[in-house]
Amino acid sequence: MSEPPPPVATTASPVSASERVVTLDVVRGLAVIGILVMNIVEFGMPLRAYENPRQWGGAEGADLWTWFVQVALFDGKMRALFSMLFGAGLVLITERMERAGRGAESADLLLRRCLWLAAFGVVHRFGLQWTGDILYMYGLLGLIAIAFRRWRPVPLLIAGVLCLGAFVPQALLQHAPMVKMRDQAAQAAVLEAEQKEVPQELRAAKENWDKRGKPPAADAHEKEIEAMRGDYVRVFGFRWNYHHMFQSNLLYYIFVWDVLGMMFLGMGLCRLGFFAGTMARKWYVASIVFAVAGAAASFAWAWAVAAAGFSANSIDLRLWHDVLYPFVRGIVGLGWASVLILLHRHGVLGWFTATLARVGRMAFSNYILQTACCTLFFLGYGLGYYGHLSRAQTMLVWAGVTAIQIVFSWAWLALFRFGPLEWAWRSLCWWRWQPLLRRGEAPAPDAGGT
């Protein structure tokens, strides 16, 4: 007679400290600290400065090299990691509830998790005035990803690549009218040089093409800077339309493919054991090699853009960026993750990975803390430094906010089980208050989890 099966747990609850996946929060900690390297530019400068140093912030010396490093190592890479980790969380929660014998209830829990996150995102964007909020889109698009959480790894990875591939036809469609304008402008220039009559269509194309290539006017951002240095009501009113645009047409046209694609990749990689650090070492090494190549390609592109004077008429460079960017940023993001996973597996720089793990365990709280610190530093209802610092100087603010997050994470987790917003989110998702105080418990290990 065979032995009876082991008893199945009858209850499910949020993950405890002892159940946390060791490497997941280490990677999440890097993502939350690293994403501010780019976000700090959007916090403290006109929006167009994010991609174009010529618009604001300095395009020479230390400012230019800061932009090179941002483009090569951070731009989109940390957001890609966040998206993949969110997808991995959907899988981990499902698997954990299935082990507890309550797999049928996982969809209900995950739906509440995403809906509450979307609500947090609305408050984050409109209340705290952060133009780059990702919580709303994660919550909304996570509702779609939930339906695929039980797929096998390969179909999930294919789905992720196909979603990211949607950017290729989009880029080609956007490139075509620019090519037509460039060709017509060139025809008009030839006719003008030959002192021949220039048709109206060609003349208009040349005027538009020349206008695109001009550097920004000295007062191009005056209205935006003045508004951002105003009081809260002024900032709220100025950004109202942009907030709505970002959470509507930009979400459904662009970010739906971006976020879903990365979520699917994260779900597939989670099922393969990538984020748990259980894959063979060769796969992590290969990931790092590809990431170095991807970062080098990003740097080469940035160098070419700078050599072209950051001109909007460098449309072929823009096409290369738009086609390759979705894939390159995912590859480089996974390279960052692979480095941390190998460091943890081999016990190297333990203090560093432990610090990242603490920050990562409170990623939600730290993400909002970034917004609170930066808006109060840069916007007019705080210290009003908006538009006053160069790109390189904003990195000093990044260092200060990062230090605040590290100290806050260590101090908070010495007393409490979860970060403050993590605790609120878990309580809302599980429909019951979660214990917060340690009550004599030893501090949780510096490990990852969900």
C-alpha positions as CSV (number, residue, x, y, z in Angstrom):
1,M,0.0,0.0,0.0
2,S,1.4,3.4,-1.0
3,E,2.0,6.1,1.5
4,P,-0.7,8.8,1.7
5,P,0.1,12.1,0.1
6,P,1.4,14.9,2.3
7,P,-1.2,17.1,3.8
8,V,-2.1,20.2,1.7
9,A,-2.1,23.6,3.4
10,T,-5.5,25.0,3.9
11,T,-4.6,28.6,4.2
12,A,-2.7,31.1,2.1
13,S,-1.2,34.3,3.2
14,P,1.4,36.9,2.0
15,V,4.9,35.6,1.6
16,S,6.9,35.5,4.9
17,A,10.5,36.5,5.4
18,S,11.7,32.9,5.4
19,E,9.9,32.1,2.1
20,R,11.3,35.0,0.1
21,V,13.4,34.2,-3.0
22,V,16.9,35.3,-2.3
23,T,17.9,37.0,-5.5
24,L,14.6,38.6,-6.5
25,D,14.7,41.6,-4.1
26,V,18.4,42.1,-4.9
27,V,17.5,42.7,-8.5
28,R,14.5,44.7,-7.6
29,G,16.7,46.9,-5.4
30,L,18.9,47.7,-8.3
31,A,15.9,48.5,-10.5
32,V,14.4,51.0,-8.0
33,I,17.7,52.8,-7.4
34,G,18.7,52.6,-11.1
35,I,15.5,53.9,-12.5
36,L,16.0,57.2,-10.7
37,V,19.2,57.7,-12.7
38,M,16.9,58.5,-15.6
39,N,13.9,59.8,-13.8
40,I,15.9,62.5,-12.0
41,V,16.2,64.2,-15.3
42,E,12.4,64.3,-15.8
43,F,11.9,65.4,-12.2
44,G,14.3,68.4,-12.5
45,M,14.3,69.5,-16.2
46,P,11.9,70.2,-19.1
47,L,10.4,67.0,-20.4
48,R,12.3,67.2,-23.8
49,A,15.6,67.1,-21.9
50,Y,15.1,63.4,-21.2
51,E,16.2,62.3,-24.6
52,N,17.9,65.4,-26.0
53,P,20.7,67.2,-23.9
54,R,20.6,70.0,-26.4
55,Q,17.1,70.9,-25.2
56,W,18.2,71.4,-21.6
57,G,20.8,70.3,-19.1
58,G,24.0,70.7,-21.1
59,A,25.4,68.8,-24.1
60,E,29.2,69.2,-23.4
61,G,31.8,67.9,-21.0
62,A,30.5,66.1,-17.9
63,D,26.9,66.7,-18.9
64,L,27.4,65.0,-22.2
65,W,29.2,62.0,-20.6
66,T,26.5,61.7,-18.1
67,W,24.0,61.3,-20.9
68,F,26.2,58.7,-22.6
69,V,26.3,56.6,-19.4
70,Q,22.5,57.0,-18.9
71,V,21.7,55.9,-22.5
72,A,24.1,53.0,-22.5
73,L,23.4,51.5,-19.1
74,F,20.2,52.8,-17.6
75,D,17.7,54.3,-20.1
76,G,14.8,51.9,-20.2
77,K,16.9,49.1,-18.8
78,M,15.7,49.5,-15.2
79,R,12.1,49.9,-16.3
80,A,12.4,46.7,-18.3
81,L,13.6,44.9,-15.1
82,F,10.7,46.3,-13.2
83,S,8.3,45.0,-15.8
84,M,9.9,41.6,-15.9
85,L,9.9,41.4,-12.1
86,F,6.2,42.3,-12.0
87,G,5.5,39.4,-14.4
88,A,7.6,37.1,-12.3
89,G,5.6,38.1,-9.3
90,L,2.4,37.0,-11.0
91,V,3.9,33.5,-11.5
92,L,5.4,33.2,-8.0
93,I,2.1,34.1,-6.3
94,T,0.2,31.7,-8.4
95,E,2.7,28.9,-7.7
96,R,2.7,29.6,-4.0
97,M,-1.1,29.5,-3.8
98,E,-1.2,26.3,-5.8
99,R,1.2,24.7,-3.3
100,A,-1.2,25.8,-0.5
101,G,-4.1,24.1,-2.3
102,R,-5.8,27.3,-3.2
103,G,-4.7,27.8,-6.8
104,A,-8.3,28.5,-7.9
105,E,-8.2,31.6,-5.7
106,S,-5.1,33.1,-7.2
107,A,-6.8,34.9,-10.0
108,D,-9.1,36.7,-7.5
109,L,-6.0,37.8,-5.4
110,L,-4.0,38.9,-8.5
111,L,-6.9,40.9,-9.8
112,R,-7.3,42.8,-6.6
113,R,-3.5,43.3,-6.5
114,C,-3.5,44.9,-10.0
115,L,-6.6,47.0,-9.4
116,W,-5.3,48.4,-6.2
117,L,-1.9,49.1,-7.9
118,A,-3.7,51.0,-10.7
119,A,-5.5,53.1,-8.0
120,F,-2.1,53.8,-6.3
121,G,-0.8,54.9,-9.7
122,V,-3.6,57.4,-10.3
123,V,-2.8,59.0,-6.9
124,H,0.9,58.9,-7.6
125,R,0.6,60.7,-11.0
126,F,-2.1,63.2,-10.3
127,G,-1.6,63.7,-6.6
128,L,2.2,63.6,-6.3
129,Q,2.7,65.0,-9.8
130,W,5.1,62.4,-11.2
131,T,4.9,62.4,-14.9
132,G,6.7,59.0,-15.3
133,D,4.4,56.9,-13.1
134,I,4.5,53.2,-14.0
135,L,2.1,51.8,-11.3
136,Y,-1.1,52.6,-13.2
137,M,0.1,50.9,-16.4
138,Y,1.4,47.9,-14.5
139,G,-1.9,47.5,-12.7
140,L,-4.0,47.9,-15.8
141,L,-1.9,45.7,-18.1
142,G,-1.3,43.2,-15.4
143,L,-5.0,42.4,-15.6
144,I,-4.2,41.0,-19.1
145,A,-1.0,39.2,-18.1
146,I,-2.9,37.3,-15.3
147,A,-4.7,35.3,-17.9
148,F,-1.3,33.9,-19.2
149,R,0.3,33.2,-15.8
150,R,0.1,29.4,-16.2
151,W,1.6,29.2,-19.7
152,R,4.8,27.3,-20.1
153,P,8.1,29.2,-20.4
154,V,8.7,29.0,-24.2
155,P,5.2,30.3,-25.2
156,L,5.6,33.1,-22.7
157,L,9.0,34.1,-24.1
158,I,7.7,34.0,-27.6
159,A,4.7,36.1,-26.6
160,G,7.0,38.6,-25.0
161,V,9.2,38.9,-28.1
162,L,6.2,39.3,-30.4
163,C,4.8,42.1,-28.3
164,L,8.1,43.9,-28.4
165,G,8.2,43.3,-32.1
166,A,5.2,45.5,-32.5
167,F,7.5,48.4,-32.3
168,V,9.1,47.5,-35.6
169,P,6.2,48.3,-37.9
170,Q,5.3,51.3,-35.7
171,A,8.8,52.7,-36.3
172,L,8.7,52.0,-40.0
173,L,5.4,53.8,-40.3
174,Q,6.7,56.8,-38.4
175,H,9.9,56.8,-40.5
176,A,8.2,56.8,-43.9
177,P,6.7,60.3,-43.9
178,M,10.0,61.7,-42.5
179,V,11.9,60.2,-45.5
180,K,9.3,61.7,-47.8
181,M,9.8,65.1,-46.2
182,R,13.6,64.8,-46.4
183,D,13.5,63.8,-50.1
184,Q,11.1,66.6,-51.0
185,A,13.2,69.1,-49.1
186,A,16.3,68.0,-51.0
187,Q,14.4,68.4,-54.3
188,A,13.3,71.9,-53.3
189,A,16.9,72.8,-52.5
190,V,18.1,71.6,-55.9
191,L,15.4,73.6,-57.7
192,E,16.3,76.7,-55.6
193,A,20.0,76.3,-56.5
194,E,19.0,76.1,-60.2
195,Q,16.8,79.2,-59.7
196,K,13.8,77.3,-60.9
197,E,10.2,77.5,-59.6
198,V,9.6,75.4,-56.5
199,P,6.2,73.7,-56.2
200,Q,4.3,74.6,-53.1
201,E,4.4,71.1,-51.7
202,L,8.2,70.9,-52.0
203,R,8.5,74.4,-50.6
204,A,6.4,73.5,-47.5
205,A,8.4,70.3,-47.0
206,K,11.7,72.2,-47.1
207,E,10.4,74.7,-44.6
208,N,9.2,72.0,-42.2
209,W,12.5,70.1,-42.7
210,D,14.6,73.1,-41.9
211,K,12.4,74.0,-39.0
212,R,12.9,70.5,-37.5
213,G,16.7,70.8,-37.7
214,K,17.0,74.1,-35.9
215,P,18.2,74.1,-32.3
216,P,15.6,75.0,-29.7
217,A,14.9,78.6,-29.1
218,A,16.2,80.2,-26.0
219,D,12.7,80.6,-24.6
220,A,11.4,77.3,-25.8
221,H,10.9,75.9,-22.2
222,E,10.1,79.2,-20.5
223,K,6.4,78.5,-20.0
224,E,7.1,75.0,-18.6
225,I,9.8,76.1,-16.2
226,E,7.7,79.0,-14.9
227,A,4.8,76.6,-14.2
228,M,7.0,74.0,-12.5
229,R,8.5,76.7,-10.2
230,G,5.0,77.7,-9.2
231,D,2.7,76.5,-6.4
232,Y,1.0,73.1,-6.3
233,V,-2.2,74.4,-8.1
234,R,0.0,75.8,-10.9
235,V,1.9,72.6,-11.4
236,F,-1.3,70.5,-11.2
237,G,-3.1,72.6,-13.9
238,F,0.0,72.7,-16.2
239,R,0.4,68.9,-16.2
240,W,-3.2,67.9,-16.3
241,N,-3.5,67.3,-20.0
242,Y,-0.1,65.5,-20.2
243,H,-1.1,63.2,-17.4
244,H,-4.3,62.2,-19.2
245,M,-2.4,61.7,-22.5
246,F,0.2,59.5,-20.9
247,Q,-2.5,57.3,-19.3
248,S,-4.6,57.0,-22.4
249,N,-3.3,57.1,-26.0
250,L,0.4,56.7,-25.1
251,L,-0.5,53.7,-22.9
252,Y,-2.7,52.0,-25.5
253,Y,-0.4,52.8,-28.5
254,I,3.0,52.3,-27.0
255,F,3.2,51.0,-23.5
256,V,0.8,48.2,-24.0
257,W,3.4,46.4,-26.1
258,D,6.3,47.5,-24.0
259,V,4.9,46.5,-20.6
260,L,3.1,43.4,-21.7
261,G,6.1,42.2,-23.6
262,M,8.5,42.6,-20.7
263,M,5.9,41.0,-18.3
264,F,5.6,38.0,-20.5
265,L,9.4,37.7,-20.7
266,G,9.6,37.9,-16.9
267,M,6.9,35.3,-16.4
268,G,8.8,32.9,-18.8
269,L,12.2,33.5,-17.2
270,C,10.7,33.0,-13.8
271,R,9.3,29.6,-14.8
272,L,12.8,28.7,-16.0
273,G,14.3,29.7,-12.6
274,F,16.3,32.7,-13.9
275,F,15.3,35.2,-11.2
276,A,15.7,32.5,-8.5
277,G,19.3,32.0,-9.6
278,T,18.8,28.3,-10.3
279,M,19.8,28.2,-13.9
280,A,23.2,27.0,-15.0
281,R,26.0,29.5,-14.7
282,K,26.6,29.6,-18.4
283,W,23.2,31.2,-19.1
284,Y,24.0,34.1,-16.7
285,V,27.4,34.6,-18.3
286,A,25.9,34.6,-21.7
287,S,23.4,37.1,-20.6
288,I,26.2,39.4,-19.4
289,V,28.1,39.0,-22.7
290,F,25.0,40.0,-24.7
291,A,24.3,42.9,-22.3
292,V,27.8,44.3,-22.8
293,A,27.2,44.1,-26.6
294,G,23.8,45.8,-26.1
295,A,25.3,48.6,-23.9
296,A,28.1,49.1,-26.5
297,A,25.5,49.5,-29.2
298,S,23.5,52.0,-27.2
299,F,26.7,54.0,-26.5
300,A,27.6,53.9,-30.2
301,W,24.1,55.2,-31.1
302,A,24.4,58.0,-28.5
303,W,27.8,59.0,-29.8
304,A,26.5,59.2,-33.4
305,V,23.5,61.3,-32.2
306,A,25.9,63.7,-30.4
307,A,28.1,63.8,-33.5
308,A,25.0,64.8,-35.5
309,G,24.4,67.7,-33.1
310,F,21.3,66.0,-31.6
311,S,19.4,67.1,-34.7
312,A,15.8,66.0,-35.1
313,N,16.7,65.5,-38.8
314,S,18.9,62.5,-38.0
315,I,15.9,60.3,-38.8
316,D,17.9,57.2,-39.8
317,L,19.5,57.2,-36.4
318,R,16.0,57.5,-34.8
319,L,14.8,54.6,-36.8
320,W,17.6,52.4,-35.6
321,H,16.8,53.4,-32.0
322,D,13.1,52.8,-32.3
323,V,13.5,49.4,-33.9
324,L,16.2,48.1,-31.5
325,Y,15.5,49.9,-28.3
326,P,12.8,47.5,-27.0
327,F,15.1,44.5,-27.3
328,V,18.4,46.1,-26.3
329,R,17.0,47.5,-23.1
330,G,15.7,44.1,-22.1
331,I,19.0,42.4,-22.9
332,V,21.0,45.0,-20.9
333,G,18.5,44.8,-18.0
334,L,18.9,41.0,-17.8
335,G,22.7,41.5,-17.9
336,W,22.4,43.7,-14.8
337,A,20.3,41.0,-13.1
338,S,22.7,38.3,-14.1
339,V,25.7,40.1,-12.5
340,L,23.8,40.5,-9.2
341,I,22.6,36.9,-9.3
342,L,26.1,35.6,-9.8
343,L,27.4,37.9,-7.0
344,H,24.9,36.5,-4.6
345,R,25.5,32.9,-5.7
346,H,29.2,33.2,-5.1
347,G,28.9,35.3,-1.9
348,V,30.8,38.2,-3.4
349,L,30.1,41.8,-2.2
350,G,27.6,40.5,0.4
351,W,27.2,44.0,1.9
352,F,26.3,45.4,-1.5
353,T,23.7,42.7,-2.3
354,A,22.3,42.9,1.2
355,T,21.8,46.6,0.8
356,L,20.1,46.2,-2.5
357,A,17.9,43.5,-1.0
358,R,16.7,45.8,1.7
359,V,15.8,48.5,-0.7
360,G,14.2,45.9,-3.0
361,R,12.0,44.5,-0.3
362,M,10.6,48.0,0.0
363,A,10.6,48.8,-3.7
364,F,7.0,50.2,-3.7
365,S,7.6,52.5,-0.7
366,N,11.0,53.6,-2.1
367,Y,9.6,54.3,-5.5
368,I,7.1,56.7,-3.9
369,L,9.7,58.1,-1.6
370,Q,11.8,59.0,-4.7
371,T,8.8,61.1,-5.9
372,A,8.3,62.8,-2.6
373,C,12.0,63.7,-2.3
374,C,12.4,64.9,-5.9
375,T,9.2,66.8,-6.2
376,L,9.9,68.6,-3.0
377,F,13.4,69.4,-4.1
378,F,12.7,70.5,-7.7
379,L,9.1,71.9,-7.9
380,G,8.0,75.3,-6.8
381,Y,6.0,74.1,-3.8
382,G,9.2,72.7,-2.4
383,L,12.7,74.1,-2.9
384,G,12.1,75.1,-6.5
385,Y,15.3,73.8,-8.2
386,Y,13.5,72.9,-11.4
387,G,15.6,73.8,-14.4
388,H,18.5,75.1,-12.2
389,L,20.8,72.1,-12.3
390,S,22.7,70.6,-15.2
391,R,22.4,66.9,-16.1
392,A,25.6,66.0,-14.3
393,Q,24.6,68.0,-11.2
394,T,21.3,66.1,-11.0
395,M,23.4,63.0,-10.3
396,L,24.3,64.6,-6.9
397,V,20.6,64.7,-6.1
398,W,20.3,61.1,-7.2
399,A,23.1,60.1,-4.8
400,G,21.4,62.0,-2.0
401,V,18.0,60.4,-2.6
402,T,19.6,57.0,-2.9
403,A,21.3,57.4,0.4
404,I,17.9,58.4,2.0
405,Q,16.3,55.2,0.5
406,I,19.1,53.0,1.9
407,V,19.0,54.4,5.4
408,F,15.2,54.4,5.4
409,S,15.1,50.7,4.3
410,W,17.6,49.5,6.9
411,A,15.9,51.5,9.7
412,W,12.3,50.5,8.8
413,L,13.0,46.8,8.3
414,A,14.7,46.6,11.6
415,L,11.4,47.3,13.2
416,F,8.7,46.2,10.7
417,R,8.0,43.2,8.6
418,F,7.1,45.1,5.4
419,G,7.6,48.5,4.0
420,P,4.7,50.9,4.8
421,L,3.1,50.8,1.3
422,E,3.9,47.1,0.9
423,W,1.9,46.5,4.1
424,A,-1.0,48.6,2.9
425,W,-1.0,46.9,-0.5
426,R,-0.9,43.5,1.0
427,S,-3.7,44.3,3.5
428,L,-5.9,45.6,0.7
429,C,-5.2,42.6,-1.5
430,W,-5.9,40.0,1.2
431,W,-8.9,41.9,2.6
432,R,-7.4,41.7,6.1
433,W,-4.9,43.7,8.2
434,Q,-1.4,42.2,7.9
435,P,0.9,42.1,11.0
436,L,3.4,44.9,10.7
437,L,5.5,45.0,13.9
438,R,8.2,42.4,14.3
439,R,7.2,41.9,18.0
440,G,10.5,40.5,19.0
441,E,11.2,38.6,15.8
442,A,14.7,38.7,14.4
443,P,15.2,40.8,11.3
444,A,14.3,39.1,8.1
445,P,17.1,37.8,6.0
446,D,18.2,40.0,3.1
447,A,16.5,38.0,0.5
448,G,14.2,38.5,-2.4
449,G,10.5,37.6,-2.7
450,T,7.1,38.9,-3.7
